């Protein structure tokens, strides 16, 4: 009885080790990566500020450009769906997005929001 118990324990220990990742052969420490860590309060505040600024910039665009950005990025609609819902061609929807992005870049430069 004891032998079978130990064999079962050994089996599950081996199975558990199969899913582990060794960090020894890598030049970087994958277990100490920013990508796997949680955001700090400061990171969260910065992200909230950026999102707030982007929303304010979107409000400065013409209504048709606002609409296409909201539908594409916030509602995750395809350009075909945007075209159907706004009763325009796909090319018009794409053009509105293009102009919206161009205008957003101009607003960022004008307001000196670019961090570069």
C-alpha angles and dihedrals in degrees: 000000000000092000093055090047091053092046090054091048090049091049093053093045090055091048091050092052092052090071096052125105123219118221095191100092096047126092092216128052105248091186093058098052127134087223092066098041127088120255116263121234088256091054090049092050092049091049091049090050092050092049090049091051092048091051090050091050092049089054089060093059124093112274096252090053092047089051095053093047093050093046094046103039104025101031094032094225123162119242088250090056091046091051092050095047095046093041095236134115121272089247090056091050090049091047092051090052091049092051091044091056092045090050092047090053090051091050091050090052092044092051092040092234094141110112095206 
